[in-house]
Amino acid sequence: MKILMVLTSHDQLGETGRKTGFWLEELAAPYYVFKDAGADVVLASPKGGQPPLDPKSSEPGFQTDLTRRFESDAEANAVLARTVRLDGVTPESFDAVFYPGGHGPLWDLAEDSASVSLIETMLRAGKPVTLVCHAPGVLRHAKAPDGKPLVEGKSVTGFTNTEEEAVGLTEVVPFLVEDELKRKGGVFSKAGDWEPYVVADGLLITGQNPASSAPAAERLLTHLRHG
């Protein structure tokens, strides 16, 4: 079982002068769900190398047992420091792909042609694609084989408008995940703010927020084992 995890390379939070990147829990929790299940995990990003960590995600209030495990795991950090370039990835080599969130993906992965191609190729090959928190926004340009938006008519979730409002970034982000998925025809549903919530529609699995990252990874594993 070989799983690709795709991280952002974008580190600027709009015009605020603040830093962003990937959200630590959304990498760490799925990473260990996969590793502890015996999966081979490969990390990729648009630019390759060390992807930017959203500094807020490593603050004490957002730490979990798994983020602490990751931070003290020399092997995991060595893997993180040398992510492969996304445009060099061979989709045929992987059984599934998982996109952690953080605000960074809204700027780079959402517009990245290699990412769009990866998602479309994996799904066409009958392989599951999982995205959590802001990462479902990466689906905005992906198309179904008939040329329609990939999410049209699909049950999806992602970081909600009220969650974005709660973190004070509604006017900073290039688009709102919930609004964009609805605009593309997605059948969007959600739980309460910050509650874990995962939606699976065939091969497409989406999670609402950081707390949804481990459950989404577990759902992906279940799919790989049992279909």
Order of alpha helices (4+ residues) and beta strands (2+ residues): beta-alpha-beta-alpha-alpha-beta-beta-alpha-beta-beta-alpha-alpha-beta-beta-beta-alpha
